[in-house]
């Protein structure tokens, strides 16, 4: 019997009669609380999951993948997009039909095209079609098809594609343009609601099964993660419905993975503490209280760090970045709540049976891992060699950052799977000006109409310019000094549409709208028209890409330093030290650079990716720094706890050995969870999946296991400066 137990027995035996008389009432209340509280927690989470579960398949209802919706309000492209409805009189997204036959179109082709256009004009989601425009070489025809932006874009484009699916042999037909690419993007995100979750949960379940060798425990942990995600989705759905937050496929996928990964990580930490507590306490209630007490600080600190990092995205000018901040933070909140309320209740209910067939027994010690004991000996014997060697390995890997191409990619490269819009864009580029159907849109003064057109036409990258017109059969009219009128069969007095003294011009670019050449043309166009009308602005598909990339680069340069400062302050408050947070922040930065460097080499040399969105390094930084610090928090909070009892250097080794298994398991789980993003055929998500998964493994295996404990061991007690623990002279250094 332990001294504490013996003392409690003696105290009880010698207690006065009055205390003994009161004991049954307190014991009865305690027994009731032990039954009622876990039951209420489980029932409450069941209710939340029951209500939130159906929203898994409904989140697409409040999601948008229109790139212009996520630009800052001040961007020229955003302002032009807002004005287009006033000039065009309808909220429509252009699609482009392209038909092509090598050697020239045949009579049967022309009949088929005429029949298709006649049927297409009857579709309720399709606006007024343009005439069929033949190419100069006679091998292709293009038709502009306005699609109602208020309807289901994927379904509307699907209807158009069904009509051209029965094209005669040898005639190639495709739907491309902004509407076609948007529909393909929505289709690529379609696996988020099902495939992504199945892959992520399946990978995590297998890992947990191998780690714990228990059939029930993985179910409890994954159940906690899924319930947390269901509750998070329920809240996010209604906030998005009310317009408080924005959702797109990118944010949606990251939310799913973030909640599953974080909730599982926090759950693993609690499971580890609960298993320790079951070896010390015969009573499950006492074990639960001890486990909650031991895990609440690191879980709240870790979750708070991730939330702080995500909320730093609110400083972003890019609305898509702002959207992830609050949405991701809500997900982390529910991940913490699940790990600190639902999982303790489930483990209290199942008790030791959760660990069957390896039930922890009271009075026994956790068998020490030979692996982590060996790592501890290595760190204690050669700390300086270990941390210097680890740092050099990471710095060498970081050299690959110089090969990272993160200045934006063409819209046609965003989708990694088959894309009819991409194929159609290639056909257009072969037979028509590359920018057909996706013009640069100029809004300027009515008095400078001709001068604006001439300034645009003076650029090599601009093929033609027309003005939006109400009374033109084509809805546009040629403009410019040398413009020739359309050959209409009857005389029509063409007048441009004027809104508040402004006119709208459409400039067809010589290069594909999503190409680097087109973006350069738009930059030159903006400079050229400013000389004519300082208030003139340029929008359109290409301008949207330009503004998105420029804003994303600005956000990246602004937000990364803010995140570092915020996380440093959190670590100072948590560890009550300055030296330890500096060490942790420094190691995470080196780890991030190494992950980014290796990823750049893999993207260029193995996958052959064309480049990366400027937001990729920012998102990777947010996740790797915040989540990387998570594992260091798990380690250093335990090290601080042990250091207060046995001294800093012994505490470092004990903390490393005790947490080695659980943190490594958590890292592998998180890496597998993020890797699941790779099943969604979107370039951005595939790159984030690789960088974060690889970075988490680097952080778990090298940084947390070797670099941090070795550097801390080498520094010794001064690691806690200026807290009292740094001056605890009665304990070993």
C-alpha atoms as one frame of an Amber mdcrd trajectory, in Angstrom:
protein
   0.000   0.000   0.000   1.351   3.450  -0.892   2.034   6.064   1.784  -0.796
   8.187   0.438  -3.272   5.297   0.598  -2.094   4.353   4.069  -2.428   7.935
   5.201  -5.932   8.169   3.784  -6.876   4.889   5.529  -5.534   6.123   8.848
  -7.299   9.433   8.483 -10.585   7.721   7.703 -10.264   5.335  10.604  -9.582
   8.139  13.054 -12.211  10.483  11.671 -14.877  11.700  14.061 -18.312  10.157
  14.009 -19.868  13.269  12.506 -17.590  13.043   9.439 -18.390   9.358   9.052
 -22.095  10.151   9.226 -21.817  12.724   6.426 -19.822  10.433   4.161 -22.779
   8.444   2.664 -24.410  11.633   1.404 -21.216  12.876  -0.228 -20.520   9.414
  -1.623 -24.043   9.148  -3.015 -23.754  12.562  -4.676 -20.354  11.617  -6.086
 -21.699   8.341  -7.456 -24.596  10.179  -9.094 -22.221  12.731 -10.621 -20.013
   9.967 -11.960 -22.957   8.477 -13.838 -24.823  11.631 -14.847 -21.940  13.798
 -16.105 -20.417  11.294 -18.577 -23.908  10.283 -19.723 -24.899  13.887 -20.386
 -21.676  14.533 -22.281 -22.154  11.474 -24.480 -25.831  12.258 -25.105 -25.007
  15.899 -25.868 -22.393  14.920 -28.451 -24.718  12.299 -29.935 -27.355  14.979
 -30.398 -24.836  17.386 -31.976 -23.579  14.682 -34.329 -27.122  13.587 -35.158
 -28.066  17.110 -36.189 -24.725  17.986 -37.806 -24.175  14.687 -39.627 -26.587
  15.401 -42.505 -24.770  18.675 -43.157 -21.735  16.754 -44.453 -23.477  16.468
 -47.794 -25.038  19.925 -47.680 -21.985  22.099 -47.168 -21.665  22.509 -50.932
 -24.903  24.535 -50.781 -23.080  27.386 -49.010 -19.784  26.952 -50.874 -18.545
  28.948 -53.852 -15.514  28.380 -56.078 -15.737  31.637 -58.039 -12.233  33.103
 -57.874 -13.440  36.725 -57.972 -15.496  36.205 -54.815 -12.299  35.904 -52.800
 -10.461  38.979 -54.025 -10.180  42.042 -51.791 -12.978  44.542 -52.291 -10.485
  47.188 -53.441  -9.060  45.098 -56.305  -9.784  46.392 -59.809 -10.985  42.962
 -60.923 -13.522  42.884 -58.075 -14.864  46.337 -58.921 -15.218  45.407 -62.598
 -17.022  42.178 -61.699 -19.516  44.179 -59.649 -20.137  46.566 -62.552 -20.630
  43.878 -65.212 -24.167  43.135 -64.058 -25.124  46.796 -64.597 -23.689  46.886
 -68.101 -24.748  43.455 -69.315 -28.144  43.421 -67.602 -27.731  39.832 -66.432
 -25.558  37.888 -64.036 -24.035  35.370 -66.418 -20.801  33.417 -66.732 -19.512
  32.870 -70.277 -18.874  29.396 -71.632 -17.250  28.774 -75.006 -18.286  25.996
 -77.353 -15.565  24.912 -79.739 -16.000  22.457 -82.620 -13.015  21.284 -84.653
 -12.249  18.869 -87.477  -8.801  18.480 -88.950  -8.811  19.300 -92.654 -11.917
  21.491 -92.405 -15.543  21.290 -91.267 -17.942  19.232 -93.400 -21.597  19.834
 -94.316 -22.730  17.261 -91.753 -20.741  19.066 -89.077 -22.459  22.347 -89.823
 -25.888  20.682 -89.656 -25.029  19.095 -86.307 -23.784  22.415 -84.916 -26.949
  24.219 -86.061 -29.178  21.576 -84.429 -27.183  21.681 -81.178 -27.362  25.466
 -80.970 -31.116  25.391 -81.595 -31.628  22.902 -78.733 -29.208  24.768 -76.519
 -31.101  28.028 -76.913 -34.115  26.324 -75.302 -32.268  25.484 -72.089 -33.519
  27.677 -69.200 -29.998  28.212 -67.840 -28.594  29.473 -71.170 -28.816  33.095
 -72.300 -28.665  34.513 -75.812 -26.121  32.594 -77.891 -23.656  34.293 -80.214
 -23.554  33.276 -83.879 -21.172  30.458 -84.759 -17.821  32.113 -85.542 -15.570
  30.185 -87.964 -11.798  30.187 -87.699  -9.659  31.575 -90.501  -8.389  28.094
 -91.376 -11.929  26.704 -91.694 -11.225  23.860 -89.270 -13.049  25.177 -86.204
 -16.073  27.093 -84.990 -16.584  28.853 -81.664 -19.835  29.907 -79.995 -20.191
  32.062 -76.882 -22.757  30.627 -74.460 -23.795  32.747 -71.461 -24.706  30.574
 -68.453 -26.980  31.824 -65.672 -24.725  32.441 -62.642 -27.647  32.099 -60.230
 -28.243  28.431 -61.090 -26.226  25.285 -60.455 -23.257  25.938 -62.713 -22.017
  22.336 -62.800 -25.443  21.038 -63.842 -25.961  23.835 -66.390 -22.621  23.189
 -68.069 -23.381  19.465 -67.885 -26.565  19.989 -69.891 -24.637  21.839 -72.579
 -22.002  19.105 -72.680 -24.655  16.413 -73.066 -25.915  18.122 -76.229 -22.493
  18.058 -77.903 -21.607  14.552 -76.732 -23.074  12.930 -79.874 -20.840  14.791
 -82.307 -20.168  13.022 -85.632 -17.016  10.931 -85.877 -13.959  13.112 -86.397
 -15.624  16.251 -85.047 -14.174  17.259 -81.678 -16.446  19.311 -79.422 -15.758
  20.824 -76.010 -17.121  23.370 -73.534 -14.457  25.656 -72.127 -14.177  29.260
 -70.958 -14.795  30.529 -67.397 -17.993  28.514 -66.986 -16.339  25.329 -68.246
 -13.353  25.679 -65.913 -15.599  26.501 -62.936 -17.724  23.409 -63.613 -14.627
  21.206 -63.848 -13.313  22.709 -60.614 -16.580  21.943 -58.820 -16.457  18.389
 -60.171 -12.875  17.978 -58.927 -13.966  19.013 -55.435 -16.852  16.538 -55.518
 -14.883  13.899 -53.588 -14.532  16.059 -50.507 -17.805  14.971 -48.930 -17.096
  11.251 -49.284 -13.791  10.043 -50.695 -11.626  12.412 -48.655 -13.197  11.395
 -45.347 -13.145   7.688 -46.182  -9.444   7.765 -47.078  -8.482   9.912 -44.085
 -10.471   7.902 -41.550  -9.343   4.597 -43.039  -5.664   5.586 -42.848  -6.006
   6.828 -39.272  -7.893   3.694 -38.187  -5.176   1.387 -39.533  -2.439   3.403
 -37.805  -4.287   3.439 -34.483  -4.932  -0.274 -34.750  -1.217  -0.922 -35.230
  -0.218   1.432 -32.420  -2.665   0.286 -29.742  -3.435  -3.266 -30.935  -6.909
  -2.778 -29.564 -10.103  -3.057 -31.621 -12.182  -0.694 -29.471  -9.814   2.215
 -28.756  -9.407   3.305 -32.424 -13.189   3.359 -32.753 -13.522   5.620 -29.704
 -10.798   7.979 -30.912 -12.136   8.197 -34.460 -15.684   8.528 -33.156 -14.536
  11.541 -31.156 -12.950  13.068 -34.271 -16.016  12.479 -36.462 -18.395  13.873
 -33.834 -16.183  16.953 -33.474 -16.234  17.431 -37.242 -20.018  17.021 -37.413
 -20.511  19.692 -34.746 -18.016  22.008 -36.471 -19.726  21.602 -39.848 -23.114
  22.336 -38.305 -21.894  25.657 -36.892 -19.875  26.597 -39.987 -22.805  25.807
 -42.310 -25.134  28.195 -40.524 -22.478  30.910 -40.265 -21.842  30.588 -44.013
 -25.580  30.609 -44.667 -25.830  33.883 -42.737 -22.897  35.341 -44.668 -20.651
  35.570 -41.599 -17.958  33.325 -43.143 -17.143  32.221 -46.689 -16.635  28.625
 -47.785 -15.035  27.189 -50.898 -13.837  23.713 -51.786 -10.324  24.523 -50.641
 -11.414  25.698 -47.184 -13.894  22.833 -46.910 -11.254  20.174 -47.565  -8.796
  21.733 -45.134 -11.507  22.003 -42.457 -12.263  18.270 -42.715  -8.614  17.260
 -42.492  -7.749  19.794 -39.810 -10.499  18.670 -37.442  -9.889  14.949 -37.976
  -6.119  15.344 -37.567  -6.186  17.717 -34.607  -8.943  15.868 -32.727  -7.072
  12.593 -33.177  -3.808  14.143 -31.971  -5.429  15.628 -28.879  -7.218  12.357
 -28.251  -3.953  10.414 -28.398  -2.465  12.706 -25.777  -5.456  12.140 -23.510
  -5.376   8.367 -24.099  -1.721   8.315 -23.084  -2.459  10.187 -19.861  -5.496
   8.034 -19.112  -3.519   4.837 -19.559  -0.864   6.169 -17.167  -3.569   7.135
 -14.679  -5.163   3.664 -14.806  -1.843   2.210 -13.628  -1.897   4.567 -10.646
  -5.596   4.581  -9.718  -7.947   1.648  -9.234 -10.988   3.930  -9.522 -11.908
   5.052 -13.034 -13.172   8.435 -11.795  -9.856   9.218 -10.118  -8.035   8.072
 -13.251 -10.229  10.309 -15.406  -9.609  13.344 -13.206  -5.856  12.731 -13.254
  -5.857  12.278 -17.040  -7.869  15.457 -17.643  -5.619  17.407 -15.293  -2.483
  16.150 -17.034  -3.706  16.756 -20.574  -5.837  19.893 -20.387  -2.924  22.350
 -20.333  -1.001  20.963 -23.340  -4.215  20.411 -25.341  -5.513  23.929 -24.695
  -2.072  25.413 -25.332  -1.614  23.434 -28.538  -5.104  24.197 -29.805  -4.733
  27.829 -28.814  -1.512  28.048 -30.794  -3.149  26.652 -33.918  -6.145  28.967
 -33.485  -3.866  31.969 -33.051  -1.978  31.039 -36.199  -5.192  30.607 -38.184
  -6.695  33.857 -36.932  -3.612  35.693 -38.161  -5.061  35.021 -41.618  -7.622
  37.724 -40.824  -4.852  40.218 -41.581  -4.981  38.966 -45.164  -6.339  41.111
 -47.986  -7.328  37.976 -49.872 -10.806  36.923 -48.843 -10.090  33.217 -49.368
  -7.358  33.433 -46.713  -9.658  35.310 -44.376 -12.255  32.590 -44.829  -9.924
  29.864 -43.562  -9.042  31.779 -40.396 -12.367  31.664 -38.513 -13.556  28.430
 -40.162 -10.381  26.531 -39.257 -10.381  28.038 -35.761 -13.924  26.818 -35.135
 -12.817  23.361 -36.226  -9.933  23.383 -33.731 -12.266  24.522 -30.937 -14.517
  21.510 -31.515 -11.475  19.234 -31.819 -10.348  20.336 -28.348 -13.845  20.067
 -26.907 -14.197  16.548 -28.244 -10.854  15.416 -26.823 -11.524  16.985 -23.412
 -15.208  16.071 -22.969 -16.483  13.311 -25.255 -13.401  11.080 -25.198 -13.008
  11.220 -21.384 -16.687  10.295 -21.072 -16.308   7.390 -23.504 -13.172   6.094
 -21.815 -14.802   6.492 -18.397 -17.714   4.375 -19.649 -15.516   1.666 -21.169
 -12.738   1.918 -18.548  -9.931  -0.629 -18.992 -11.922  -2.576 -21.570 -11.065
   0.158 -24.083  -7.468  -1.132 -24.089  -8.369  -4.825 -24.425  -6.525  -7.132
 -24.812  -3.689  -5.090 -23.213  -5.506  -3.676 -20.204  -3.350  -1.486 -17.929
  -3.210  -2.861 -14.369  -2.967  -0.881 -11.162   0.510  -0.782  -9.691   2.283
  -1.787 -12.900   4.700   0.407 -14.832   4.498   1.182 -18.525   7.183  -0.884
 -20.212   9.943   1.421 -21.371  10.440   1.556 -25.110  13.897   0.377 -26.070
  13.838   2.750 -29.015  13.119   5.865 -26.979  15.388   4.788 -24.166  18.153
   4.503 -26.758  17.324   7.932 -28.179  17.428   9.340 -24.650  20.893   7.861
 -24.054  22.130   9.275 -27.361  20.846  12.743 -26.527  22.305  12.699 -23.005
  25.729  11.447 -24.105  26.296  13.608 -27.190  23.774  16.470 -27.084  25.870
  18.997 -29.011  26.767  16.552 -31.761  23.116  15.524 -32.098  21.645  19.009
 -32.415  24.377  20.312 -34.714  24.100  17.282 -37.020  20.289  17.543 -37.050
  20.443  21.246 -37.879  22.911  20.684 -40.718  20.681  18.005 -42.268  17.716
  20.379 -42.178  19.701  23.302 -43.587  20.949  21.194 -46.492  17.358  20.139
 -47.238  16.299  23.795 -47.042  18.559  24.681 -49.983  15.829  23.347 -52.282
  13.700  26.405 -51.436  15.618  28.254 -54.140  13.910  25.975 -56.678  10.370
  26.703 -55.444   8.186  28.323 -58.116   5.337  29.897 -56.168   4.320  32.861
 -58.306   1.042  31.427 -59.588  -0.133  28.837 -62.103  -2.467  28.904 -65.078
  -6.127  28.160 -64.418  -5.881  25.169 -66.748  -3.217  23.662 -64.461  -5.307
  23.822 -61.293  -7.115  20.554 -62.035  -4.948  17.435 -62.058  -7.617  15.099
 -63.424  -9.238  15.133 -66.873 -10.728  18.483 -67.823 -12.803  19.139 -70.933
 -12.329  22.866 -70.351  -8.552  22.441 -70.503  -8.785  20.394 -73.704 -11.145
  22.951 -75.224  -8.793  25.792 -74.300  -6.017  24.064 -76.251  -8.288  23.766
 -79.288  -9.173  27.458 -79.089  -5.518  28.403 -78.933  -4.845  26.461 -82.129
  -7.531  28.179 -84.239  -8.529  31.461 -82.554  -6.890  34.220 -80.536  -5.894
  32.617 -77.224  -8.042  35.003 -75.205 -11.284  34.314 -77.074 -14.249  34.236
 -74.736 -12.284  35.519 -71.743 -11.567  39.152 -72.649  -9.948  41.774 -70.504
 -12.742  44.114 -69.421 -12.087  47.853 -69.349 -14.371  50.326 -67.565 -13.651
  53.990 -68.230 -15.076  57.381 -69.080 -17.623  57.676 -71.907 -15.753  60.738
 -73.197 -12.552  58.708 -73.669 -14.144  55.709 -75.414 -12.147  55.845 -78.649
  -8.907  56.789 -76.914  -9.220  53.882 -74.471  -9.796  51.477 -77.359  -6.821
  52.867 -79.291  -4.573  52.569 -76.228  -5.556  48.926 -75.863  -5.174  48.113
 -79.559  -1.681  49.626 -79.551  -0.507  46.679 -77.425   0.827  43.612 -79.204
  -1.083  41.326 -76.851  -4.527  42.748 -77.752  -6.301  41.400 -80.860  -9.520
  43.419 -80.891 -11.686  45.723 -78.794 -15.480  46.052 -78.656 -17.783  48.094
 -76.462 -20.819  46.696 -74.658 -23.929  47.970 -76.434 -27.650  47.674 -75.696
 -28.888  48.103 -79.262 -26.413  45.871 -81.094 -27.627  42.430 -82.241 -24.359
  41.040 -80.882 -24.518  43.022 -77.660 -21.248  44.717 -78.593 -19.938  47.228
 -81.122 -16.444  47.663 -82.600 -14.559  50.702 -81.301 -11.276  52.380 -82.074
 -10.023  54.786 -84.719  -9.779  52.071 -87.376 -12.803  50.026 -86.281 -15.104
  48.744 -89.008 -18.840  48.329 -88.282 -20.448  44.904 -88.189 -22.036  43.975
 -91.564 -25.619  43.993 -90.287 -28.342  43.476 -92.925 -30.141  46.630 -91.808
 -28.787  49.915 -90.613 -28.538  50.102 -86.862 -27.423  53.226 -85.021 -25.000
  51.600 -82.601 -24.494  53.244 -79.233 -22.397  51.979 -76.321 -24.098  51.251
 -73.018 -23.421  54.086 -70.575 -23.694  53.686 -66.786 -22.967  56.760 -64.648
 -20.873  58.269 -67.409 -18.816  55.115 -67.894 -18.560  52.599 -70.727 -17.391
  48.984 -70.733 -14.959  47.640 -73.322 -13.953  44.027 -73.966 -10.409  43.467
 -75.216  -9.713  40.046 -76.744  -6.166  38.992 -75.881  -3.801  37.265 -78.259
  -2.741  34.710 -75.632  -4.715  32.254 -73.507  -6.405  34.064 -70.653  -4.567
  32.045 -68.004  -1.103  32.350 -69.533   1.841  34.386 -68.252   1.834  36.345
 -71.521  -1.814  37.339 -71.004  -1.074  38.476 -67.460   1.772  40.635 -68.719
  -0.562  42.128 -71.330  -3.093  43.017 -68.615  -0.376  44.742 -66.589   0.642
  46.740 -69.677  -3.022  47.456 -70.463  -3.574  48.918 -67.014  -0.662  51.281
 -67.457  -1.747  52.261 -70.965  -5.345  53.171 -70.081  -4.271  55.096 -66.980
  -2.501  57.520 -69.297  -5.840  58.121 -71.047  -8.206  57.972 -68.051  -6.646
  57.833 -64.555  -9.895  56.377 -63.184 -10.190  53.570 -65.737  -9.916  50.015
 -64.390  -9.321  46.574 -65.922 -10.969  43.329 -64.854 -11.847  39.961 -66.325
 -10.489  36.447 -65.912  -6.838  37.343 -66.464  -7.009  40.459 -64.289  -8.581
  38.379 -61.524  -5.606  36.002 -61.631  -3.176  38.938 -61.578  -4.861  40.551
 -58.569  -5.128  37.215 -56.766  -1.420  36.448 -57.177  -0.304  39.954 -56.215
  -2.515  40.007 -53.143  -1.453  36.516 -52.140   2.228  37.468 -52.253   1.502
  40.555 -50.146  -0.391  38.439 -47.611   2.420  35.890 -47.415   5.033  38.541
 -46.662   2.819  40.206 -44.059   1.275  37.273 -42.213   4.255  34.942 -41.724
   6.103  37.391 -39.399   2.860  38.080 -37.506   2.320  34.366 -36.894   5.866
  33.967 -35.575   5.441  36.817 -33.101   2.041  35.582 -31.898   3.215  31.988
 -31.375   6.370  33.194 -29.618   4.265  35.179 -27.136   1.999  32.176 -26.513
   5.007  29.944 -25.835   6.443  32.529 -23.445   3.236  32.538 -21.422   2.955
  28.751 -21.479   6.545  27.863 -20.590   7.181  31.028 -18.549  10.485  31.358
 -20.338  12.162  33.312 -23.136  14.967  30.944 -24.058  12.784  27.853 -24.604
  10.322  29.654 -26.946  13.222  31.064 -28.967  14.612  27.550 -29.352  11.240
  26.108 -30.361  10.471  28.868 -32.868  13.925  28.579 -34.405  13.699  24.822
 -34.841  10.245  25.019 -36.381  11.420  27.623 -38.910  14.351  25.430 -39.930
  12.022  22.437 -40.143   9.592  24.392 -42.346  12.373  25.509 -44.659  13.601
  21.909 -44.982  10.104  20.634 -45.783   9.586  23.375 -48.367  12.987  22.738
 -49.917  12.466  18.998 -50.354   8.924  19.608 -51.602  10.158  22.031 -54.270
  12.594  19.425 -55.602   9.893  16.722 -55.585   7.340  18.990 -57.291   9.771
  19.950 -60.056  11.651  16.705 -60.567   9.189  13.939 -59.718   5.642  15.235
 -60.153   6.490  17.771 -62.853   4.126  20.395 -61.448   4.107  23.672 -63.428
   4.514  25.768 -60.298   2.522  26.689 -57.221   0.034  29.247 -56.043   1.649
  32.024 -53.956  -0.629  30.968 -51.071   0.930  27.477 -50.880   3.944  28.560
 -48.761   1.650  30.625 -46.527  -0.798  27.781 -45.872   2.059  25.331 -45.389
   3.669  27.725 -42.913   0.463  28.165 -40.930  -0.059  24.424 -40.595   3.541
  23.341 -40.106   4.477  26.063 -37.631   1.271  25.841 -35.619   1.103  22.033
 -35.709   4.870  21.643 -35.354   4.794  23.758 -32.241   1.993  21.454 -31.062
   4.383  18.537 -30.675   6.997  20.718 -29.042   4.334  21.878 -26.601   3.412
  18.263 -25.835   7.094  17.546 -25.219   8.146  20.684 -23.343   5.137  20.849
 -21.025   5.955  17.310 -19.921   9.659  18.172 -19.699   8.833  21.196 -17.538
   6.652  19.036 -15.306   9.448  16.484 -14.885  12.137  19.162 -14.517  10.314
  20.662 -11.547  10.560  17.284  -9.827  13.918  15.825 -10.847  15.886  18.612
 -12.527  16.153  19.970 -16.057  18.492  17.534 -17.773  16.978  14.378 -16.231
  13.554  15.908 -16.908  14.392  16.391 -20.577  15.372  12.750 -21.003  12.378
  11.447 -19.066   9.999  13.722 -20.944  11.482  12.561 -24.242  11.182   8.870
 -23.375   7.674   9.134 -21.896   6.194  11.200 -24.749   8.182   9.629 -27.594
   5.650   6.985 -28.515   2.499   9.073 -28.268   3.919  12.112 -30.089   5.383
  10.006 -32.874   2.042   8.217 -33.259   0.274  11.568 -33.344   2.695  12.849
 -35.974   2.205   9.814 -38.188  -1.568  10.130 -37.826  -1.514  13.825 -38.732
   0.798  13.204 -41.690  -1.507  10.451 -42.980  -4.529  12.696 -42.487  -3.073
  15.574 -44.477  -1.745  13.178 -47.111  -5.381  12.184 -47.730  -5.900  15.628
 -49.288  -3.963  14.246 -52.233  -6.997  12.227 -53.354  -8.685  15.478 -54.415
  -7.306  16.251 -57.920  -6.586  19.917 -57.215  -2.999  21.156 -57.569  -3.159
  23.417 -54.497  -4.446  20.658 -52.207  -2.000  18.083 -53.578   0.899  20.403
 -52.833  -0.369  21.271 -49.358  -0.889  17.552 -48.698   2.726  16.699 -49.529
   4.372  19.673 -47.812   2.444  19.311 -44.557   2.630  15.507 -44.427   6.370
  15.486 -45.116   6.961  18.465 -42.830   5.081  16.881 -39.925   7.173  13.724
 -40.255  10.384  15.773 -40.318   9.227  17.733 -37.304   8.190  14.599 -35.410
  11.165  12.385 -36.208  14.064  14.863 -36.348  13.090  18.119 -34.659  11.071
  16.892 -31.680  12.972  13.635 -31.170  16.551  14.871 -31.627  17.068  18.572
 -32.256  14.905  20.108 -29.512  15.799  17.732 -26.648  19.519  17.752 -27.572
  19.695  21.551 -27.799  17.705  21.925 -24.564  19.943  19.368 -22.830  23.039
  21.239 -24.000  21.658  24.542 -22.696  20.609  22.971 -19.404  18.723  24.807
 -16.701  19.104  28.130 -18.522  16.468  26.891 -20.983  13.844  28.065 -18.456
  15.281  31.567 -18.028  14.031  33.854 -16.557  11.535  31.669 -14.618  12.258
  30.315 -11.128  12.933  26.886 -12.587  16.147  28.285 -14.093  17.339  29.081
 -10.557  16.231  25.854  -8.844  19.676  25.136  -7.397  18.518  22.275  -5.205
  17.780  20.192  -8.296  20.249  18.818 -10.828  20.969  21.089 -13.788
